Amino acid sequence: MIKKVESPEELLKVSEVMQALRPQLNEKNITVIVGGMMQRGYHLLYAEDQGRAVAAIGYRFTEHLHWGKAVYIDDLSTLPGFRKRGYARQLLDEVLRIARSAHCQEVHLDSGCGPNRYEAHRLYLGYGFNITSHHFAISLK
């Protein structure tokens, strides 16, 4: 079953899943960091297996001259022991349903390029995403 995070308690429930992708998150800071993002338009859904959060997807609505109205997926994470069971696809299905109902023209995401991301790339390409650009960034740290 897919659920939407709507409380600090639910944020704590998904902390292990989010930490699998974003190691800087933990039970102590997730409510501050992700809770603050949620106040600024970030949405977080999760899938459960026997009451345990095992996969999560974070997204936001955005609008660009090039894309039009779109959904941008910031995060998609599944606990290692629960991968290849269809949870990520269920979450992607739900985000695409939400995007269509909000009259978005596209759904976008970025994914890292290292070998540890190849399994995710296979998922995205198999799902129907296309590689449409290179993403460039400058660190200001």
C-alpha positions as CSV (number, residue, x, y, z in Angstrom):
1,M,0.0,0.0,0.0
2,I,1.2,3.5,-0.9
3,K,0.9,6.2,1.8
4,K,1.7,9.9,2.0
5,V,3.9,11.2,4.8
6,E,1.8,13.7,6.7
7,S,3.3,13.8,10.2
8,P,6.6,13.8,12.0
9,E,5.9,10.3,13.2
10,E,5.6,9.1,9.6
11,L,8.8,10.9,8.7
12,L,10.5,8.9,11.4
13,K,8.9,5.7,10.0
14,V,10.6,6.4,6.6
15,S,13.9,7.5,8.0
16,E,15.6,4.1,7.4
17,V,14.5,4.1,3.8
18,M,15.6,7.7,3.1
19,Q,18.9,7.1,4.9
20,A,19.6,4.2,2.4
21,L,19.8,6.8,-0.3
22,R,20.7,9.9,1.7
23,P,23.2,8.8,4.4
24,Q,23.2,12.3,6.0
25,L,19.6,11.7,7.2
26,N,18.8,10.0,10.4
27,E,16.1,9.9,13.1
28,K,17.4,13.1,14.7
29,N,17.4,15.4,11.7
30,I,14.9,14.0,9.2
31,T,12.0,15.9,10.8
32,V,13.9,19.2,10.5
33,I,15.4,18.7,7.1
34,V,12.6,16.9,5.2
35,G,9.9,18.5,7.3
36,G,11.2,21.9,6.2
37,M,11.3,20.8,2.6
38,M,7.7,19.6,2.9
39,Q,6.7,23.1,4.0
40,R,8.2,24.4,0.8
41,G,6.4,21.9,-1.5
42,Y,8.2,18.6,-1.2
43,H,5.9,15.5,-1.1
44,L,7.0,12.1,0.3
45,L,5.2,8.8,-0.4
46,Y,6.1,5.4,0.9
47,A,5.4,1.7,0.4
48,E,4.9,-0.6,3.3
49,D,5.6,-4.3,3.8
50,Q,4.0,-5.8,6.9
51,G,3.8,-2.3,8.5
52,R,7.4,-1.4,7.7
53,A,8.3,1.4,5.3
54,V,10.5,-0.3,2.7
55,A,10.5,2.2,-0.2
56,A,9.9,6.0,-0.5
57,I,9.7,8.6,-3.2
58,G,10.1,12.3,-2.8
59,Y,8.9,14.8,-5.4
60,R,7.8,18.4,-6.0
61,F,5.8,20.3,-8.6
62,T,7.9,22.6,-10.8
63,E,7.4,24.8,-13.9
64,H,10.1,25.6,-16.4
65,L,10.0,27.3,-19.8
66,H,11.5,24.2,-21.4
67,W,9.5,21.5,-19.6
68,G,6.3,23.3,-18.8
69,K,4.5,22.1,-15.7
70,A,6.3,19.1,-14.4
71,V,6.9,16.8,-11.4
72,Y,10.6,16.5,-10.4
73,I,11.5,13.4,-8.4
74,D,14.2,14.2,-5.9
75,D,14.5,10.9,-4.2
76,L,13.6,7.2,-4.8
77,S,14.9,4.7,-2.3
78,T,14.2,1.1,-1.5
79,L,15.8,-0.8,1.4
80,P,18.3,-3.2,-0.1
81,G,16.5,-6.4,1.1
82,F,13.3,-5.3,-0.5
83,R,14.6,-4.4,-4.0
84,K,13.2,-6.1,-7.1
85,R,9.8,-6.6,-5.5
86,G,8.0,-3.9,-7.4
87,Y,7.9,-1.2,-4.7
88,A,9.8,1.4,-6.7
89,R,7.5,0.8,-9.7
90,Q,4.4,1.2,-7.6
91,L,5.7,4.5,-6.3
92,L,6.6,5.7,-9.8
93,D,3.1,4.7,-10.9
94,E,1.6,6.8,-8.2
95,V,3.7,9.8,-8.9
96,L,2.8,9.6,-12.6
97,R,-0.9,9.3,-11.7
98,I,-0.5,12.4,-9.5
99,A,1.3,14.3,-12.3
100,R,-1.3,13.5,-14.8
101,S,-4.1,14.5,-12.5
102,A,-2.3,17.8,-11.9
103,H,-2.0,18.3,-15.7
104,C,1.7,18.1,-15.8
105,Q,3.4,17.7,-19.1
106,E,6.4,15.7,-17.9
107,V,8.1,13.9,-15.0
108,H,11.9,14.3,-14.4
109,L,14.6,13.0,-12.2
110,D,18.4,13.0,-12.0
111,S,20.5,10.0,-11.0
112,G,24.1,9.7,-10.1
113,C,26.5,8.2,-12.6
114,G,28.6,5.7,-10.5
115,P,28.4,1.9,-10.8
116,N,26.4,1.8,-7.6
117,R,23.5,3.6,-9.5
118,Y,23.4,1.2,-12.5
119,E,20.5,-0.8,-11.0
120,A,18.5,2.4,-10.6
121,H,19.3,3.3,-14.2
122,R,18.0,0.0,-15.4
123,L,14.8,0.6,-13.5
124,Y,14.3,4.1,-14.9
125,L,15.1,3.1,-18.5
126,G,12.9,0.0,-18.2
127,Y,10.1,2.1,-16.8
128,G,10.2,4.4,-19.9
129,F,12.4,7.4,-18.8
130,N,14.8,8.7,-21.4
131,I,18.2,10.2,-20.9
132,T,17.6,13.7,-22.2
133,S,20.4,15.9,-21.0
134,H,23.6,16.1,-18.9
135,H,23.2,17.8,-15.5
136,F,25.9,20.3,-14.6
137,A,26.6,21.8,-11.2
138,I,29.1,24.0,-9.4
139,S,29.7,23.5,-5.7
140,L,29.5,26.7,-3.6
141,K,31.0,25.1,-0.5
